[in-house]
Amino acid sequence: MLHAFLQASDCELHPLGLLLRNLVDVFRTSYSGTGTHPRLLLHARKELQSITHRYYDMIRLVNN
């Protein structure tokens, strides 16, 4: 079942895929490009870990 949710993340029309793509876009906009400061790297890494853990927890919740 977890494999099905991961496949859903690849689909453009599935809500999980849309959520993941939007999160990636927001993250890239916030932490990449010419205006970013190296001091934001630690914050960006922690935020990415938090997002990843919450996404995984959501998938586990739906899977049960």
C-alpha positions in Angstrom: 0.0 0.0 0.0 2.9 2.4 0.8 4.2 1.8 -2.7 0.8 2.9 -4.1 1.1 6.2 -2.2 4.6 6.8 -3.4 3.5 6.2 -7.0 0.6 8.6 -6.4 3.3 11.3 -5.6 4.5 11.0 -9.2 1.1 11.6 -10.7 0.3 15.2 -11.6 -3.4 14.9 -10.9 -3.3 13.0 -7.5 -3.6 15.3 -4.4 -0.5 13.8 -2.8 1.5 14.5 -6.0 0.2 18.0 -6.1 1.0 18.6 -2.4 4.6 17.3 -2.8 5.2 19.3 -6.0 3.9 22.5 -4.3 6.1 21.9 -1.2 9.2 21.4 -3.4 8.4 24.6 -5.3 8.0 26.7 -2.1 11.2 25.2 -0.7 13.2 26.0 -3.9 11.8 29.5 -4.1 12.7 30.1 -0.4 16.2 28.6 -0.3 17.7 28.7 -3.7 18.8 31.3 -6.2 21.0 34.4 -6.1 19.4 36.0 -3.1 20.0 33.2 -0.6 22.4 33.5 2.2 24.7 30.5 3.3 23.4 30.9 6.9 20.0 29.8 5.7 21.3 26.3 4.8 20.9 24.9 8.3 17.4 26.3 8.6 16.6 24.9 5.1 17.9 21.4 6.1 15.8 21.4 9.3 12.7 22.5 7.5 13.1 19.8 4.8 13.5 17.2 7.5 10.3 18.4 9.2 8.4 18.4 6.0 9.6 14.9 5.1 8.7 13.5 8.5 5.2 15.1 8.4 4.6 13.8 4.9 5.7 10.3 5.9 3.5 10.4 9.0 0.5 11.5 6.9 1.1 8.6 4.5 1.4 6.2 7.5 -1.9 7.5 9.0 -3.7 7.1 5.7 -2.2 3.7 5.2 -3.5 2.4 8.6 
